[in-house]
């Protein structure tokens, strides 16, 4: 029987399933695991490593999705034949000095992670998705081996169009959807399309650093626009030179307010009057915990002014790397004329598997389960903050999304708070990095993401934070 001995680091910021996936992948590429070798069963491998079956299953799913292994009916997973040229690539990667981990104090163990970009891995239906990936290979193997549509497979675009119309009020056809490998890749394509006629772009202040970075890469001049309690300040937007504006109306990043319907209509009016373009990033619009969701800007737009961005990274799994953009009909000719030659970056196997996952109802079932869990986590977090911090904080942005902000009533600055928390084994994030012109606030503001932390750990982690920031 094949014996696998991964050397994983439980203190690493890289998830365990990724470490195991990387180990097996490297062993395959180096030839240490030969073609047609059978991987250990999930149960036995998990037992050998003293890890959960979910962790092993997630690693195997990634190997299967990327074609390093294949499933044989009721027999298990077997290593596929990899061309020998990949071995040199792998050796080059291993010899590189580039670190894949974020720099941190190597002597500090993060026990509780409140950082951004996390999800709860326990909500993902690994077993069901694995079966769907296997079905996709069995039923569509010849089709999936060929190049696909440059916009993404039509079947997936059709399912996305139905889903976002039902859930977010987006009005579009599959022909308007372009599949991409991430929000920044979507924005890169948009910058290529917009650069010839635009040199300025407006952003909410503060706003998502990763989006601004893409526009800066293309040498756009960025105009930061201040926020009101219900979203971007429209009067300030009228005064700036930009005819492009990037907004996060369903859950402003990072402050969390929801753009009111009246402000959405005023923003659309600005676009009409100024021949403007609105980029609507609906990055976690599925997760609203109070009241009914407000329709997307795109669904309210009658003038082809809104480009809608969506992603499965927060609601499904980040490693899937499937995002999408909905182009206005007026942009389709530009896209077809100039960007049709671009290859589709997302695996056809993943596209087909996600299409089936959505079409057969597993996606909505998973989303309902995730919403229930995240709502419970948020409620427990808010209750714990009230219990342990009392009047020492102000909570910002608790109506929707997978994070909140804490304004800490202290004389310490943001960096001091982050470092003190890290020394106590708790990871929290900065908000100041999202500002172009950081405000001289009376109190620092800290980012608290609650998606990835175990629900049972929340009260204890909050208590530790309170004790280390306000020593009693």
C-alpha positions in Angstrom: 0.0 0.0 0.0 1.2 3.5 -0.8 2.6 5.2 2.2 2.4 9.0 2.4 4.3 11.0 5.1 3.5 14.7 4.7 5.4 17.0 6.9 2.7 19.6 7.7 2.9 22.5 10.1 -0.2 23.0 12.2 1.0 26.5 13.1 1.2 27.7 9.5 -1.1 30.2 8.0 -1.5 27.9 5.1 -4.6 25.7 5.7 -3.8 22.0 6.5 -5.7 20.7 3.5 -3.6 23.0 1.2 -0.4 21.7 2.8 -1.4 18.1 2.2 -2.5 18.9 -1.3 0.8 20.6 -2.0 2.7 17.6 -0.6 0.9 15.0 -2.7 1.1 17.2 -5.8 4.8 17.6 -5.4 5.3 13.9 -4.8 3.4 13.2 -8.0 5.3 15.8 -10.0 8.7 14.6 -8.7 7.8 11.0 -9.6 7.9 9.7 -6.1 4.3 8.7 -6.4 4.1 6.8 -9.8 1.4 6.8 -12.3 -1.7 4.8 -11.4 -0.8 4.6 -7.7 -3.9 4.5 -5.5 -4.2 7.1 -2.8 -5.0 6.0 0.7 -8.7 6.1 1.6 -9.9 9.3 3.3 -10.7 7.5 6.5 -7.4 5.7 6.8 -5.3 8.7 5.8 -7.2 10.9 8.3 -6.6 8.3 11.0 -2.9 8.0 10.2 -2.4 11.8 10.3 -4.8 12.3 13.2 -6.7 14.9 11.2 -10.4 15.3 10.3 -11.8 13.5 7.3 -13.0 16.9 6.0 -9.4 18.1 5.8 -8.2 15.0 3.8 -11.3 15.2 1.6 -10.7 18.9 0.8 -7.1 18.1 -0.2 -8.2 15.2 -2.4 -10.9 17.3 -4.0 -8.3 19.9 -5.1 -6.1 17.2 -6.5 -9.0 15.7 -8.4 -10.2 19.1 -9.7 -6.7 19.9 -11.0 -6.3 16.5 -12.7 -3.5 15.1 -10.6 -5.7 12.1 -9.7 -8.8 10.5 -11.2 -11.7 8.7 -9.7 -12.5 5.1 -10.5 -16.0 4.0 -9.7 -16.1 2.6 -6.2 -12.4 2.0 -6.2 -10.9 5.2 -5.0 -8.5 7.8 -6.4 -5.6 7.0 -8.7 -2.6 9.1 -9.8 -2.9 10.3 -13.5 0.0 10.3 -15.9 1.9 13.6 -15.8 4.2 14.7 -18.6 7.8 14.6 -17.5 8.4 18.2 -18.3 6.4 19.2 -15.2 9.1 17.8 -13.0 11.5 20.6 -13.9 8.9 23.2 -13.3 8.2 21.7 -9.8 11.9 21.7 -9.0 12.2 25.3 -10.0 9.3 26.2 -7.7 10.8 24.3 -4.8 14.1 26.0 -5.2 12.6 29.5 -5.3 13.2 31.7 -2.3 9.7 33.1 -2.6 7.6 32.5 0.6 3.9 31.7 0.2 3.2 32.7 3.8 2.5 36.2 5.1 5.4 37.4 7.2 4.7 37.0 10.9 6.6 36.2 14.0 7.4 32.6 13.6 7.4 32.1 17.4 3.8 33.2 17.7 1.0 30.6 17.2 -2.3 32.1 16.0 -5.0 30.3 17.9 -8.0 32.4 16.9 -8.2 34.0 13.5 -10.4 37.0 13.0 -8.7 38.1 9.8 -10.4 38.8 6.4 -10.9 36.4 3.6 -11.8 33.3 5.7 -14.7 31.0 5.3 -16.1 28.1 7.4 -14.9 25.0 5.8 -17.3 22.8 7.7 -20.3 24.1 5.6 -18.9 22.9 2.3 -20.5 19.6 1.1 -17.2 17.9 0.2 -18.7 14.5 -0.5 -21.4 15.8 -2.8 -19.1 18.0 -4.7 -16.6 15.2 -5.1 -19.3 13.0 -6.6 -20.2 15.8 -9.0 -16.6 16.3 -10.1 -16.5 12.5 -10.7 -19.7 12.7 -12.7 -18.4 15.6 -14.8 -15.3 13.5 -15.7 -17.3 10.4 -16.5 -20.1 12.1 -18.5 -18.3 15.0 -20.2 -14.7 13.8 -20.4 -14.3 14.3 -24.2 -15.9 17.7 -24.0 -13.8 18.9 -21.1 -10.5 18.0 -22.8 -11.1 20.6 -25.5 -10.8 24.4 -25.4 -14.0 26.0 -24.2 -15.8 29.3 -24.8 -13.6 32.3 -24.1 -16.4 33.8 -22.0 -16.8 30.6 -20.0 -18.9 27.5 -20.6 -22.4 28.5 -21.6 -24.1 26.1 -19.2 -22.5 27.7 -16.2 -23.2 31.2 -17.5 -26.9 30.2 -17.9 -27.1 28.9 -14.3 -25.4 32.1 -13.0 -27.8 34.3 -14.9 -30.8 32.5 -13.4 -29.3 32.6 -9.9 -28.4 36.2 -9.8 -31.7 37.2 -11.3 -33.6 35.3 -8.6 -31.4 36.3 -5.7 -30.0 39.7 -6.5 -32.4 41.1 -9.2 -29.7 41.2 -11.9 -31.2 41.4 -15.4 -29.0 39.8 -17.9 -28.6 37.0 -20.5 -25.8 34.4 -20.4 -24.2 36.2 -23.4 -23.5 39.2 -21.0 -21.5 37.1 -18.5 -17.8 36.5 -18.6 -16.2 34.0 -16.2 -12.9 34.9 -14.6 -10.5 33.5 -12.1 -11.0 36.2 -9.5 -12.3 39.7 -8.9 -8.9 41.3 -9.6 -8.8 39.4 -12.9 -12.3 40.7 -13.7 -11.1 44.2 -13.0 -8.0 43.7 -15.1 -10.2 42.9 -18.1 -12.3 46.0 -17.4 -9.3 48.2 -17.1 -8.2 47.0 -20.6 -11.6 47.9 -21.9 -11.9 51.3 -20.2 -8.4 52.6 -20.5 -8.7 54.0 -24.0 -11.5 56.4 -23.0 -10.9 57.0 -19.3 -8.0 58.1 -17.1 -9.8 58.7 -13.8 -11.7 56.4 -11.5 -13.6 57.2 -8.3 -13.6 54.9 -5.3 -15.4 54.9 -2.0 -13.1 56.1 0.8 -12.2 53.8 2.3 -12.5 50.9 -0.1 -11.1 47.5 -1.1 -7.3 47.8 -1.5 -7.1 45.0 -4.1 -9.4 46.8 -6.5 -7.6 50.1 -6.3 -4.3 48.3 -6.9 -5.5 47.0 -10.3 -6.6 50.5 -11.4 -3.3 52.0 -10.2 -1.4 49.3 -12.2 -3.1 50.7 -15.3 -2.1 54.2 -14.3 -5.6 55.5 -13.6 -5.8 58.5 -11.4 -7.8 57.5 -8.3 -10.3 60.0 -6.7 -11.3 58.9 -3.2 -15.0 59.9 -2.4 -16.1 60.2 1.2 -18.9 58.1 2.6 -22.2 59.0 4.2 -24.1 56.8 6.6 -25.9 55.2 3.6 -23.0 54.9 1.1 -20.9 57.1 -1.2 -21.4 60.9 -1.1 -23.1 61.7 -4.5 -22.4 65.5 -4.2 -18.6 64.8 -4.0 -18.8 62.4 -6.9 -20.4 65.1 -9.1 -17.4 67.4 -8.3 -14.7 64.9 -9.3 -13.3 64.3 -12.8 -13.9 60.6 -12.8 -16.6 59.0 -15.1 -16.0 55.6 -13.6 -16.9 54.7 -10.0 -16.3 51.5 -8.1 -18.8 50.8 -5.3 -19.8 48.0 -2.9 -23.5 48.9 -2.3 -24.7 45.7 -0.7 -22.1 45.7 2.0 -19.6 48.6 1.8 -16.0 47.4 2.2 -14.9 47.7 4.9 -17.4 49.9 6.8 -20.3 47.6 6.1 -23.2 50.1 5.5 -25.8 49.2 2.9 -26.5 51.8 0.2 -30.0 53.0 0.5 -32.4 52.6 -2.5 -32.7 56.4 -2.8 -28.9 56.7 -3.0 -28.8 53.9 -5.6 -31.2 55.8 -7.8 -29.2 59.0 -7.4 -26.0 57.2 -8.3 -27.7 55.9 -11.4 -28.8 59.4 -12.2 -25.2 60.6 -11.9 -24.1 57.9 -14.4 -26.9 59.0 -16.9 -26.1 62.7 -16.6 -22.3 62.2 -16.9 -22.0 59.4 -19.3 -20.6 57.5 -16.4 -19.9 53.8 -15.6 -20.6 52.2 -12.3 -18.7 49.0 -11.3 -20.9 47.2 -8.7 -18.9 44.7 -6.7 -21.4 42.5 -4.9 -18.6 40.6 -3.1 -20.7 39.1 -0.3 -24.2 40.3 -1.1 -25.7 36.9 -0.2 -25.0 37.4 3.5 -27.5 39.9 4.8 -28.8 39.4 8.4 -31.3 42.2 8.9 -34.2 43.1 6.7 -34.7 42.1 3.1 -31.9 42.4 0.5 -32.0 45.6 -1.6 -32.0 44.9 -5.3 -28.7 45.2 -7.1 -27.8 48.5 -8.9 -27.6 46.5 -12.1 -31.2 45.4 -11.7 -32.3 49.1 -11.3 -30.3 50.3 -14.3 -32.2 51.1 -17.5 -29.3 52.8 -19.3 -26.5 50.1 -19.6 -24.4 52.0 -17.1 -23.6 49.2 -14.5 -21.0 46.5 -14.7 -21.8 43.8 -12.1 -19.1 41.7 -10.4 -19.8 38.5 -8.5 -17.7 35.8 -6.9 -18.0 32.3 -5.4 -15.0 32.8 -3.1 -16.9 33.9 0.0 -19.9 31.7 -0.5 -18.3 28.5 -1.7 -14.5 28.2 -1.4 -11.7 30.7 -2.2 -9.5 28.0 -3.9 -12.1 27.4 -6.6 -11.1 30.8 -8.2 -14.4 31.4 -10.0 -15.7 34.9 -10.4 -17.8 36.6 -13.0 -18.7 39.9 -14.5 -21.9 41.0 -16.2 -21.3 43.4 -19.0 -23.9 45.9 -20.2 -25.2 45.1 -23.7 -23.4 48.2 -25.0 -20.0 46.6 -24.0 -20.5 43.3 -25.8 -19.3 44.6 -29.2 -16.1 46.0 -27.6 -15.5 42.8 -25.8 -16.0 40.6 -28.8 -13.9 42.8 -31.1 -10.9 43.2 -28.7 -10.9 40.5 -26.2 -12.3 37.4 -27.8 -8.8 36.1 -28.4 -8.2 35.9 -24.6 -8.3 32.3 -23.4 -10.7 31.3 -20.6 -8.5 30.9 -17.4 -10.9 28.7 -15.4 -10.7 24.9 -15.6 -13.6 23.5 -17.7 -13.9 20.7 -15.2 -14.6 23.2 -12.4 -17.0 25.1 -14.6 -19.0 22.0 -15.4 -19.0 20.8 -11.8 -20.2 24.1 -10.5 -22.9 24.2 -13.2 -24.2 20.9 -12.0 -23.9 21.9 -8.4 -26.1 25.0 -9.0 -28.5 23.3 -11.4 -29.3 20.4 -9.1 -30.0 22.7 -6.1 -26.9 21.9 -4.1 -25.7 25.4 -4.2 -28.8 27.0 -2.7 -28.9 24.3 -0.1 -25.3 25.0 0.8 -25.9 28.7 0.9 -28.9 28.4 3.2 -26.8 26.3 5.6 -23.9 28.8 5.5 -26.3 31.7 6.1 -27.7 30.0 9.2 -24.2 29.3 10.6 -22.8 32.7 9.8 -25.8 34.4 11.4 -25.3 32.4 14.6 -21.6 33.3 14.6 -22.4 37.0 14.2 -25.0 37.0 16.9 -22.6 35.2 19.3 -19.8 37.6 18.4 -22.0 40.6 19.1 -23.2 39.2 22.4 -19.7 38.4 23.4 -18.4 41.8 22.5 -21.3 43.4 24.6 -20.4 41.1 27.5 -16.7 41.6 27.6 -16.0 45.0 26.1 -19.1 46.9 27.4 -18.6 50.6 26.7 -15.1 50.3 25.5 -16.0 49.8 21.8 -18.3 51.0 19.1 -19.5 48.3 16.6 -19.7 49.3 13.0 -21.4 47.5 10.1 -23.3 44.7 11.8 -26.3 44.4 9.3 -24.7 42.1 6.7 -21.5 40.5 5.4 -18.9 38.3 7.1 -17.0 40.9 9.2 -17.6 43.9 11.5 -15.4 46.8 12.5 -14.6 47.7 16.1 -13.8 51.2 17.0 -11.7 50.7 20.1 -11.9 53.4 22.8 -8.2 53.6 23.7 -5.2 55.8 23.5 -3.3 53.0 21.6 -3.0 53.1 17.8 -4.2 50.5 15.4 -0.8 48.8 15.0 -0.3 48.5 18.7 -3.7 46.8 19.1 -2.9 44.3 16.2 0.5 43.4 17.7 -0.9 43.0 21.3 -3.6 40.7 19.9 -1.1 38.7 17.9 1.1 38.2 21.0 -2.0 36.8 22.7 -2.5 34.4 19.8 -5.3 36.3 18.0 -5.2 37.6 14.4 -7.1 40.7 13.6 -6.7 43.0 10.6 -6.0 46.6 9.8 -8.5 49.0 8.3 -6.2 51.8 7.6 -4.7 50.0 4.6 -8.0 50.6 2.8 -7.7 54.4 3.0 -6.0 56.6 0.5 -6.0 59.5 2.9 -6.2 57.9 6.4 -8.3 59.8 8.8 -7.0 61.1 12.1 -9.8 59.3 14.0 -10.1 59.8 17.8 -10.0 56.0 18.2 -8.5 53.2 16.1 -10.7 50.9 14.0 -10.0 47.1 13.8 -11.3 44.6 11.3 -13.0 41.5 12.8 -13.8 38.7 10.4 -16.0 36.0 11.9 -16.4 33.5 9.1 -13.4 31.3 9.7 -13.3 31.0 13.4 -15.0 28.1 15.1 -18.3 29.2 16.7 -17.4 27.7 20.1 -14.1 29.7 20.1 -15.7 33.1 19.7 -16.6 33.9 23.3 -13.2 32.9 24.6 -11.3 34.7 21.9 -13.3 37.9 22.5 -12.6 37.6 26.3 -8.9 37.3 25.5 -9.0 40.4 23.3 -10.8 42.4 26.0 -8.3 41.3 28.6 -5.2 42.1 26.5 -6.5 45.5 25.2 -8.0 46.6 28.5 -6.0 44.9 31.2 -7.9 44.6 34.5 
